[in-house]
Amino acid sequence: MIPIVREFFRGLRERGELDVIIPELLTAMSYEVLSRPMVGTRQYGADVAAIGTDDDGVRKLFLFVIKKGDLNRDEWDISPQAVRPSLNEVRDAYLSGVAPAHKKLPVVVVITIGGVVAENIQRLVNGYMEAETKGNIEFRLWSGDTLTGKVVDGALREEVFPPELRSFLRRAAALVEEPDAAFQQFAQLVLAVIADDKQDAVSRVRVLYLALWILTVWAREGGNLESAYRASELVTLRAWALLAPSIAKDRSQKQNASHSLFEVVQLHLTIWDELYGKKVLPHAASRHALSYAAWSQESLDINLALFKTIGRIALGGLWLAWLSGAARAAPLPIDRADPRVEAIAIAIANIIAANPTLYTPALEDQGIDITLALMLMTMVPATRERAAHWVSQTARAIIISYRNNTRFPVVEMDYATLIRLPRGPDEHLRKELTAASIIQPLLGAFAHAFGSTKVLGELDAFQRDELAHANYQTWVPNARSEERLWTGRRNGSALGSLAIGADGEPLITALGREIDENTAYGALSAIKLDHWPVLLLASAFYRVPPPPQLWLPLLKALGAIDPDDTGDWEQAPPTSMGGRPRVRRILQRSVSLLAVIAATPLLGAIGTKDRSADDDAPPMPTRVREPLRLRTGQSTSPWRG
């Protein structure tokens, strides 16, 4: 365990990483953190200030001067951000402005580095600390080894994180190049920490936060952040389940719990930025660039990878929209979007235009990713017309694909079965594969909001003439959703038997009635506490369609868009990738590359009114509401996995 933690500290960057971990480590050591690093404000040499009891039992003021990696001659006294000038500034300026309540406390100035002190400057550092230690001011050095000891003996001490659980973190860090295996090990760690009810909720979240940081740094060093991203989704959801009751209670608990949740969300977005903001978004407008990056010659692999990608990118944009305050209470249209949010929405539109596979979803499950992308593009004014274009083109592409018996969205979830599906399946198998749909009503609702009457007419005719056997539906929360949603247990109900109608009004009326009558949605902690992105994260991670309560008010708040011209909407052509065409071999990977492969079925049944114990909603005589699962009867098809 010690080598893993040591390399973790060595790999941390100074800003936004090491200076974020130190306060959390101090809090775990029962220090009272007074100040944290802030961008744009002068620190006067001290990055972090804290009050704590020293090893001698005396209460002292600790001031931390933080530098990443190893400390060499340049970092000590030559570079613009050198350590020695910062120490002088602490001595000459910071201490004169200490709060009156802390002026009489002994002061410990701690040089904090992620690595080690280079041998050629050890005498310089030691000499400086000895010369400047006088009166009530003392200088110390915390190296990566010191920090490792404090983590292993402190935050991961025996009673908090016993050896048998540390093995999960060791394995996860060692397997970062195999995302599925690494995530499974980390998930075991998460479950074990959460089950330890000897600690309070905030303490358990801090342990998970530190463990996630360790996995993230190792994943970054290994060049594969997939396991870290999935782990951050899991930690965020489990942190919400633990902290939401405290956030809703008294002020002191709310401050600690809210801060811990904020740190977890910030780390989740840091990983998102490393994986998508820096690696994917710069290539958004390059034609077929992301399709090539799927590293497969199989069109299904490309399709699955691309829909997963835009869903995750959109979720990051929705988080930022919420954090910016422009959509704090609910996802509604933004008049002036934050530049980062607008850039992400435009990038999604460019990815769609540059990768035509995103007009032809292969799975009904991809309706979740489509919903996330459409929500963000619709919230941002600059991309609303492009969202309308995507809706109309996708609706028509699905209709054409079904009529030509090529690729169309199916309810099947198993990758091995999907890859073996015959080209042009017979009519019986086609009906079995299209037994239910969440994409069709979703496209109908957005087409109605955009005023696309032609598309609505086509979708209505398609439902009546060719998909009359399919149960059009969406997911809605029920009385058990709050206790089950954040942990991934089966919950909620299917609002089924939806009809689009020639003008979309029957669909909108049915969805609106559900919103008016469903009290379970308002009882969700994420909604009561105005943290709606947590609900979207749960939808994406556990593969549950976002409920209409989140996106229908957004559609109703829209102004008019030039309706039926969206199908002919023109855009600037994506930039070319350049170079000669490349042919890459199929990369044999586990299904971790394909986020759509879920452990449980997703879509609802056809017209059945059977109700399970999981569905606590009262019966609705004009609608079919049932647990969201695929129940299409016994199958004799060899293509069912």
NUZASE-377684 format. One line per field, with one value per residue (C-alpha): y negated, x, z. Coordinates in steps of 0.2 Angstrom, whole numbers. Each point is the difference from the previous one (the first is absolute). Layout:
<rs>
y <- [Y:...];
x <- [X:...];
z <- [Z:...];
</rs>
This chain:
<rs>
y <- [0:-12:0:-3:-15:-7:0:-8:-15:-1:0:-14:-17:-15:-10:8:16:0:-16:8:16:-8:-8:16:9:-13:2:19:-3:-11:-17:-15:-7:-19:-4:10:-5:-12:-6:-19:-4:-3:13:-9:16:12:11:8:-5:11:2:16:9:5:16:-9:-3:-19:-9:-9:-10:10:-9:11:-5:13:5:15:14:0:-16:-5:-15:-9:3:-5:-17:-4:2:-13:11:6:6:-11:-17:7:5:-18:-7:10:-6:-18:-3:14:1:-19:3:15:-1:-7:17:9:-12:8:17:8:0:15:-4:16:2:13:9:15:8:-1:-13:1:5:-15:-12:9:-10:-16:5:6:-15:-12:9:0:-18:-6:10:-12:-6:7:4:17:7:18:10:12:10:13:13:-10:-2:18:5:-12:7:18:-3:-13:-1:19:6:17:-3:-10:10:17:10:11:-16:-8:14:-6:-17:9:11:-15:-10:14:4:-18:6:12:-11:13:10:-16:-7:16:0:-18:3:14:-13:-13:13:5:-18:-4:15:-6:-9:-3:-15:-15:-4:-14:10:15:-12:-8:18:3:-17:4:17:-7:-12:14:10:-16:-4:18:0:-16:7:16:-10:7:-10:11:9:-17:-8:15:0:-18:2:14:-10:-16:10:9:-16:-8:15:-2:-19:-6:3:-11:-13:-2:-2:-13:-13:8:17:-8:-9:15:11:-12:-4:19:2:-15:7:17:-9:-11:16:8:-15:0:17:-4:-15:12:13:-10:-19:2:16:0:-18:-7:13:-2:-8:11:12:18:-4:8:14:4:-1:14:11:13:4:6:-13:5:-3:-18:-3:6:-10:-16:-1:4:-14:-14:6:-3:-16:-7:5:-9:-16:2:1:-16:-9:4:-5:-17:-4:-2:15:3:5:9:3:-14:-11:-11:-17:-3:16:2:0:17:7:-7:7:17:-1:-6:14:13:-7:1:18:4:-8:7:18:6:15:-11:-2:19:7:18:2:-6:-2:-14:-11:-4:-8:-8:-8:-7:-7:-8:-8:-9:-5:-6:-10:-10:-12:2:19:1:0:13:10:-1:5:16:4:-1:9:14:3:2:11:12:1:3:13:9:1:5:13:-6:-7:-7:-2:17:5:13:-4:14:-5:18:2:-17:4:16:-7:5:-14:-3:11:8:-9:10:-4:-18:-2:9:-12:-16:6:-17:-17:-15:-9:-2:-10:-9:-6:-4:-11:-10:-1:-7:-13:-5:-2:14:5:10:10:3:6:12:7:2:9:11:5:3:10:9:-1:3:15:-11:-7:-18:-5:-9:2:-9:1:8:1:11:-9:-11:14:11:-12:-6:18:7:12:3:-14:-12:4:0:-13:10:1:-18:-6:-13:-7:-10:-16:7:-6:18:3:-17:1:18:-6:-16:10:11:-15:-7:16:8:-5:11:-11:-15:12:4:-7:-7:-10:-6:-6:-8:13:6:5:14:7:-1:9:14:2:1:11:12:-1:-7:-12:-18:-3:-12:-11:-6:-3:-4:-17:-5:4:-10:-15:-1:-14:4:7:0:16:11:-8:10:14:-11:-9:-3:-1:-3:16:9:-2:14:12:-1:13:17:11:12:18:6:18:4:-3:15:-9:5:-8:-15:-9:1:-9:7:17:1:13:-2:-2:-18:-2:4:12:0:-5:11:-6:11:-9:6:-4:-14:-10:-10:-13:0:8:-12:6:-9:4:15:-2:15:4:-5:16:10:13:6:18:15:-1:14:-10:6:-18:-3:2];
x <- [0:14:8:-17:-4:18:-1:-17:7:14:-12:-11:1:2:-16:-17:8:13:-7:-17:5:10:-15:-10:14:1:-18:1:14:-12:8:-11:3:0:4:1:9:-10:2:3:4:17:5:15:10:-12:-11:-9:-3:-6:-1:4:8:18:9:5:-18:1:-13:9:-3:6:4:4:10:-4:10:-2:12:18:9:15:11:-11:-16:9:7:0:-17:-13:-10:15:-3:13:-8:-17:7:7:-17:-8:12:0:-18:-12:3:-3:-18:-5:-16:1:-7:15:14:6:1:17:2:6:4:0:9:-11:5:-6:17:17:13:14:16:10:-11:-4:13:-7:-18:5:11:-14:-12:13:4:-18:-7:0:-12:-17:3:6:3:-3:1:-14:6:-10:6:-6:-17:-1:3:-14:-12:4:1:-14:-14:3:4:-4:-17:-6:7:6:13:-12:-9:16:3:-14:8:17:-8:-10:15:10:-14:-3:4:-14:-15:-13:11:6:-17:-6:13:-3:-19:4:10:-15:-12:11:3:-18:-5:12:-13:12:5:-12:-5:12:15:-5:-1:17:8:-9:6:18:-1:-7:14:12:-8:-1:18:5:-12:7:17:-6:-8:-17:-13:-15:0:3:-15:-12:7:-3:-18:-3:8:-10:-16:4:6:-17:-9:11:0:-17:-8:13:-1:-18:3:7:13:16:-3:-5:16:11:-11:-2:19:3:-12:6:18:-6:-9:15:11:-13:0:19:1:-14:11:16:-10:-11:3:19:0:-17:-7:15:-4:-19:-1:12:-9:-1:14:-9:-7:18:5:-12:14:-12:-5:-17:-13:-10:16:1:-18:0:16:-6:-17:8:12:-13:-10:15:5:-18:0:16:-8:-16:10:9:-16:-6:16:0:-17:-9:-11:2:-18:-5:7:-9:6:15:-1:19:9:17:14:5:-18:-3:17:-5:-17:8:12:-14:-8:16:3:-17:3:17:-5:-16:-2:-8:-15:-4:-1:3:-8:-16:12:9:-16:8:16:-11:-11:16:7:-17:-2:16:-1:-18:5:13:-7:15:-4:-19:-2:13:-9:-16:9:7:-17:-8:15:0:-18:0:16:-8:-16:10:11:-15:-8:16:3:17:6:-14:-1:-4:-4:14:14:13:15:3:-18:1:15:-8:-16:-3:-1:-18:-8:-17:-16:-3:17:-2:-15:8:15:-11:-13:3:7:6:8:-16:-10:16:2:-19:1:15:-7:-16:10:10:-16:5:-18:7:11:-15:-11:13:3:-19:-2:15:-7:-18:5:17:3:-18:7:13:-4:6:5:11:6:-7:5:-12:-1:16:11:8:6:6:5:17:6:-6:-14:-15:-13:-12:-14:-3:-12:-6:-12:5:-7:9:-15:1:3:9:-14:-5:18:3:-17:4:18:-7:-13:13:10:-15:-5:17:5:15:10:-1:4:17:14:10:-16:-4:17:2:14:-9:17:1:-16:7:16:-10:-10:16:10:-14:-7:-18:-8:0:-18:-11:-1:18:-2:-18:0:15:-9:-16:11:7:-4:-5:14:-2:-10:1:16:10:2:8:11:18:15:19:8:11:18:9:12:13:12:-3:-14:4:-5:1:-2:-14:5:-6:-6:-12:-17:6:3:-19:-9:-17:3:-10:-3:-19:-13:-6:-16:-18:-13:-12:-17:0:-8:9:8:14:4:12:-13:-9:-9:-19:-8:-3:-15:5:18:11:12:11:18:12:6:-1:-14:-4:-5:10:12:4:12:18:6:-6:15];
z <- [0:4:-17:-8:11:-2:-19:2:9:-13:-14:7:-9:11:-4:2:6:13:8:0:8:14:8:-1:8:14:3:1:13:10:-4:-2:-18:0:-18:-17:-16:-11:-18:-2:18:8:12:8:-1:9:-10:14:18:14:19:8:14:-3:6:16:4:-3:-10:-15:-16:-15:-16:-16:-14:-14:-15:-12:-3:5:7:-10:-1:-12:10:16:-4:-19:-9:2:11:11:18:9:-5:5:17:2:-5:14:13:-6:-5:4:19:2:-6:11:8:18:7:-7:3:16:-8:-4:-19:-10:-18:-10:-17:-8:-16:-9:-3:8:3:-13:8:-6:9:16:10:-7:6:17:3:-4:11:15:-3:0:14:14:13:-3:-18:-6:-17:-6:-16:-5:-15:-10:13:14:-8:-4:18:5:-12:4:19:0:-14:-4:18:5:8:-15:-15:6:-11:-8:-7:-5:-12:-11:-2:-4:-13:-8:-1:-8:-13:-6:-18:1:5:3:13:8:2:7:13:5:1:13:10:-1:6:14:6:-1:11:14:10:14:-9:-3:-18:-3:6:-12:-15:4:0:-17:-6:4:-8:-16:-1:2:-14:-11:1:-4:-14:-7:1:-9:-14:3:10:-4:17:9:-9:4:18:2:-6:13:14:-4:1:16:8:-4:8:16:1:-6:17:8:-13:3:19:11:-5:7:-7:-16:-2:3:-11:-14:-1:-1:-14:-9:1:-7:-15:-3:-2:-11:-11:0:-6:-13:-6:-1:-10:-11:2:-5:-11:-9:-2:-10:-13:0:-17:-9:-12:6:13:14:-10:-4:18:5:-8:-8:-17:7:-3:16:11:-8:3:18:4:-8:9:16:-3:-4:15:12:-8:1:18:4:-9:11:16:-5:-5:18:8:-9:8:-17:3:19:3:-16:-18:-8:-16:4:-8:2:2:9:-14:6:-1:-17:-6:5:-8:-16:1:1:-15:-9:5:-6:-17:-2:5:-10:11:13:-11:1:18:1:17:9:15:-10:3:17:-9:-13:14:9:-16:-5:17:-1:-18:3:16:-10:-13:-12:-3:1:-19:-1:13:-11:-15:9:6:-17:-9:13:-1:-18:0:12:-11:-16:9:6:-17:-8:14:4:17:11:19:8:18:1:12:-1:-11:-5:-6:-9:-10:-6:-6:-18:-13:-4:14:-4:4:16:7:-5:10:15:-2:0:13:10:-3:10:-15:-10:13:4:-18:-1:16:-7:-17:8:9:-15:-11:-12:-6:-15:12:12:-14:-6:18:2:-16:4:17:-7:-16:5:19:6:9:10:17:0:17:12:18:15:18:13:19:1:-11:13:10:-15:-14:7:3:-17:7:-11:2:-9:-12:-19:-6:-15:-14:-6:-17:-9:-10:-17:10:15:12:6:5:8:9:7:6:8:9:7:6:9:8:5:18:0:-11:12:15:-8:11:-16:-5:17:3:-18:-5:-16:-9:13:-7:-17:5:8:-16:-10:11:4:-17:4:-12:8:5:-10:16:-4:-19:-4:10:-10:-16:5:4:-17:-12:-18:-12:-19:0:-15:-8:13:-12:-13:13:-7:11:-4:-5:13:-2:-9:9:-13:-4:-9:5:14:3:18:6:11:18:11:16:14:0:11:-16:-3:14:-7:6:16:13:0:-14:-2:-10:5:-6:-14:6:16:15:13:14:11:18:-6:-7:13:-11:0:-15:-14:-10:-16:0:2:14:5:6:-14:-7:-16:1:-18:4:-3:-15:-12:-9:0:0:18:12];
</rs>
